[in-house]
Every structure is written in C-alpha cells, then in structure tokens.
Amino acid sequence: MEVLIINQNEVRELLPMAECIDVMADALKATAQGDAIIPLRPVMWLPEKFGALGMMPGYLGNIDMMGVKVVTVMPGNHGTQYDSHQGTVMLFEAKHGQLLSIMDASEITAIRTAATSGVATRLLARDDARVLAILGSGVQARSHLAAMLAVRDIELVRVWSRNAEHAAHFAETQTAKHNVPIEIADTAQAAVDEADIICTTTSAREPILDGDWLAPGTHINAVGSSVKFTRELATNAVVRSRLYVDRRESTINEAGDFLMPKEEGAIDDNHIVGEIGEILLSKVKGRETDDEITLFKSLGIAVEDVASAYHVYQKAKERGVGTSVELGGEKHD
C-alpha cells in the first residue's frame, strides 16, 4: 500500500485560503444534508487540563472519503517555537478503507478553521463591513486575518492580545504581508469599538468579549474555545446575538460559549438559529437586518479536516508533491 506523506509547507502551498473557503462551504452543505458521519470527538486530558490529545474521525459522502485527525492541543505553547495544535490527518478512501495519505494537521487546522469562519462571514457579515477586530495574536489570528480579507473589503484592522509584544509582532508582520493598516489596541473593548467584524482567537478560559461593547450590525466569529469548560464570550454577548454553528450536536455537547449561558438559564437550545450549511441550503435565514448582531460559534468538525485533506491530496498527486512510502496493507495469504 502506497501512502503519500505531505508535510506542513506542502499543505500550506496546496491549500490557499480562497480555495479552502469554497471547500469548507461544500463540506458544510454536505453535513447539513445529512451526507456526513461525525462522531463526537474523544479527548484525553492531561493532568490539571494542561493539554489534551484529541481524535476527530469523520466521513463525507459527497466525496466518499473518511479520515481522522489526531491532534494535541497545548495552549501553553503560545509564544514558543511550538504550535498549539500539532498532529496528523489520515485520509482513507471509503470503498476498501485504504489509507491514502498522512499529512500535517497543524497547517490544515489553521487554514480550515479560518476558512470556515470565512464561509460564515461571507454569509452573515454586512456587505459594507470594513473594520475588523481580532482578539488574539497567534496562529488563528493570522489565518483569520487572511480569511476575512478574502471575503470582505477590510480597510482597518485592530488587534488586541493579552501579550503586548505578541500584538506588536502581529501588527508588524501582518501589515507587511497583507498591506492593510493594523492598529494595536490597549484593551479588548478598544479593539472592538465600532468594529463590523470581530474574531476571537484566544486561549482564554474566561470571557474577554462583553456584549455591552457590541455595535449594532456586528458579526462575530468565536473560535478560540473548543471545549465545554472555557469560553471567550460573556453571556450577554451570546444573548444579544443571532447564533449560528458549524453543527448543532457538537455545540450543545462541547461548546462552553453556548453551554455556560445555557447553564445560567440565559438561553436554551432554541437560541441556535441554524447551521452554516443550512444557510447555504436556504433551510434557514442568515442576517435579516443591518442592525442585528450575528455570531458564528466555531468548534471545528472532522469533515472539515477530511475535505481539506482530500483537496490537498488531489493537488499533491497532480503536481507530484509529497513523499510516497510503502506501509503494507496488502491482503494476508
């Protein structure tokens, strides 16, 4: 059995943000149509929840592919030489179960997470959105800047980070890369003041975004928290917003930004207006007025990894990128 190994730099080369946004739209539509299998992800937590090892299996019927991402999540890696998310994505064809490829997970996670927010922003942000606020200055902050620039004509970016040096480095490097003005805000409130789009991309355990700070017409992508015991959004921010998700079942089981306000009695499951894929299928409505506040709660689902991996694999085969190895898998006599 020949397996194609694709490293981080090769994934980055083969998965440009604009392409990934369209790939994510197709995956979210398939999910909303019921053409996907997505078990809730098993997670093994290290002592004192210092870090975790997660496994995310999934199947996508529209491409007849399945896969699993095995990833470590280490929030303490922010500011070090190590990515906070490291691991591999394994891609299998679904007819015989053959392993086709093993590829770097950190780059896929960085790109597909922001690309999914790009799909949501394309659907939910006002067409005239020009001011972007990013809370956080790490990998997802950088990838979300690229995604937002791909779907809206952003004229000004404000960044806030709990680490001022990281914010300054973000502003310097990303201004040069994208040729867009980036201001450093002293506080999260100052960053989001009159912002049209807000992306929260931090490892915060307690809320960093208050609902009283939100201007009418804002769209929020809440990304940083992916477990039930942490959140980035205060309850009043969730209550004020029309809430959309990547997948209902995942949200009501795993999303602290949803579960904590629910436990407080501020919202219930009906607060979820719909899934992003349901908007794409015209099953639910997206933004209805220029004044309403919309919120996309991103958890990240396995089919996003499967769809991204398949796209990368196809392009790698076409271009002769990657390293082929023989792993076995032939039938035993």
N, C-alpha and C positions, 0 to 999 in steps of 0.2 A: 504494500500500500504506500503510495507516494503522497507525502504531506508537504504542503507549501508553508514555510515559515516566513512570516512578514514582520519586520522589526518596526520600531517606533517611527523612525524617519521615513520609512517606506509607507507606513499608514498615513502619515501627515501629507506626504506627496500625493497619495492616491485618493484622499478624501477631503477635497476642498469644501469649505463651509457652504457655499451656494448649492453644490450638488447634494450635500448631506441634508440640507433643509428639505429638498424635494424627496429624498429617500425616506426621511422621517415622516413626511406627510403621507406617503403611501403606506408605511408601516402602521401609522395611527389609524388610517382608514380601515385597513385590514383588521386591526384589533376591534374597532367599533362595529365592524360587520360580523364579528364572531369567528373570523378566519385566523385565529391565533390561539395558542395554548400558552398560558403564562402562570405557572405556579407561584405562590408567594415565596419569596426568597428566604432560604435558610441562612441564618447568620450565627457565627460563633464569635462571641465576645471574649476578649482578653480580660484578665483581672482588672477590676475598677473601671471597666469600659475604656481602657487606654487605647484600644484599637480593635479591629474586627476583621474576620475572614468571611466573605460572603460568596454565595453561589447563586447565579441567576440563569436558570435554564428557560428556554423558550422555543416555540415553533411558530413559523409563519407560513400559512397555507398559500398565500399569493405567490411565493417564490419556492414553496415546498422545501424549505431549509429549516434546520434546527441547530441549536448551539447552546453553549453555556459559557458564561463569564465567571471566572474565579478571580476574585479581586480582594486585596487587602485595603482597608480604609484606616489611615493613620493621621488624624487631624494634627498631631504634634509635628508632622513633617513640614508644615507651612514654614517657609523661611529657611529651610535646609536644602541640601542638594537632592533630597528625595521627594518624589511626587507623593501627594496624599493618597492617591489611588494607584495601585500597582497590581499587575496580574496579566492574565491571558484570556483571550476569547478563542474558543474552539468551535469551528464551523463544521457541521455534518450535513450530508445530503440525506433526505428523509426516506428514500426508496430502499436502500440497503443499509443505511446507518454508517456509511463510510466517512471517516474523518478526512476532510479536505484541506483544512488549514488551521494553523495555530498562529495567532498574531497578538501584538502588544495591545493590552487593554487600556492602559492609561491614556493613550492618544485617542483611541476610539471613544472612551468615556468623555474626555474633554470636548471633543468635537460634536458627538451626537447629542450630548446633554444640551449644549448651547444651540445646536441646530433645532432641537425640539422646541426650545424657547423661541427660536426664530419663527417656527410654524405658528406658535401661539400668538406671537407679537404681530405677525402678518395678518392674522385673523381678528385680533382683539384691540390692538392699539389704534388710536385715531390716525387717520391718514396724514394729518398735518403734524404728527409728533416730531419734535425737533430736539428736545432736551432730554438727555439720558443721564440717569444717576446709577452708579454702580457702587454697591456696598460690598467691600471686599477687594483684594488686590492680588489674588492668586491665580491659579490655572483657569478656574471657571470665570473669573473676572475678565481675563484676557480673551477667552473664547467667546464669552457673551458679548464683549465689545464687537468682535468680528461678526457675530450673528446679527446683532442689532443694526450694524452698518449695512448689512446685506438686505435688510427688509424695510428700512426707513431711512430718510434723508436726514441723518443726525448732524446738527450744526454745533452742538456743545455737549461735552461730557463732563460730569462731576464725579470724582471718585472719593470715597471715604474708606479708611481702613483703621482698625484698632492699632496698627503699627504704622506710624507716620513715615518711617523710612521705606516701607514696602509701598505705600501710596505714592511717594515721590518717585520711586523707581518705576512703578507702573506708568505714571504720567509721562515721564521722560521717554521710556522705550516705546510706549504705545502711540504717543503723539508722532514720533518719528516714523513708526511703522504705517500708521493709517492716515497721517496728515489731517488730523482733526484736533481742535483745541480741547485740552483736558485740564480742568481746574481741580485742585486738591481742596477738599472741604475739611474744616476742623471738626465738624460733628456730623453724625448721620442726618440729623434734622436739616442742617445747612445743605447737605448734598441733595436731598430730595425736594427742597423748596421749589415749588412750581415746576417740578420735573414732569415730563409727559410719560416717560417710561422709567421704571425702577427695576433693577435686577439685584436681588440679594444673593450673594455667593459666598457667604462666610461659614465658618465652623462654629458659630455662636450657639450656645446652649440655651440662652435666654433671649427674649425679644430685643431686636435692635431697631425695628421699624414700628412706629406708633401710628395708629390710624388718624389721630388728630393732625398729623403732618401732611396728609394726602390732599392734593388739589383735585377738584372735580375733573374727570376725564382721564385720570392717570391709569396706566396699565402697569401691573406688577408681575414680574416673573420671580417666584420664590423657589430657590434652588438649593441653598446650602444645607438645609436639614433634610435627611432622608430616613430618619428613624423616629419612633414614637415618643421618645423622651427628650427631644430637643426641638427648639423652634426659633425662627428668626422674626416672626410677625407677632405683634401684640394682638390680643383678642379683638380689640376694636378695629384693627386693620382688616381682619378677616370678615367681621360682621358688616363692615361698610362696603364690601366688595361682592361683585358677582363672581362666584368661584367656579373655575374650570380645572380639570385634572387630566393627567395622561390616562389614568384608569381608575374607575371608582373603587374596585375591590382593593387595590393596593392602598389607595388613600385612606379608606375607612379602617384599615388594619395597621398601617405603618407610618402615617404622616403626623408628626407632632404638631405641625402648624394647623392641622384640622382637628386632631384628637383632643388637644388641650382645651381649645374653646368649646368643643363638644362636651367635655367632662365638666366644664364650668356652667353648662346649661345655656350658653350663649347662642349656639347653633345646633342643628341636627343634620342627619344625612341628607335631608332635602335642600340644604344650603348649597350642595353641589348642583350647579346648573346643568353640567354635562361634561363629556369628554371632548378633547380637541378633535378627535376623529369623528365625533358626532356632528360637530360644526361642519367639518369638511364634507360630510354626507348629507348635510341640510336636515339632520334629525333634530337638532336644537339650534337656537339662535345665539349668535355671538353678541357683540356690542350692539345696543339698540339706540343709545343716545350719546351725544358728545360729552355729557356731564357725568355719566356713570363711571364708577371705578371698577375695573376688571382685574382679576387675579388668576394667574395660572400657577397652580401648585405642582411643581415638577418633583417626581420621585425618581424617575428613571425606571424603565421596564425592559425586560430581557429582549423583547423583539426589536428594540432599538439597536441593541448590540448585534443581533442576528442580521438585521437588514444592512447595517453598516458593514459588517464583516463580509457579507455576500457581495456587496458593491465593491469593496476593496479587493476581494478575491478575484472577481471577474476582471477588473482592470489590471491586476497583477499578472494574471495569465495572459492577457492581451499584450502586455508590454514586456513580458519576460522579467518581471521584478520579483524578488524573493528568493529563498533558498529551498530547493526540494530535497527532502530526506526520505529514506525508506524506513518505515516503522513497523512493518508487518501488517497483520490484519487479514492475511490470506486464510482460506479455509484449511483446517487441520484434516489430514487423511486419517 
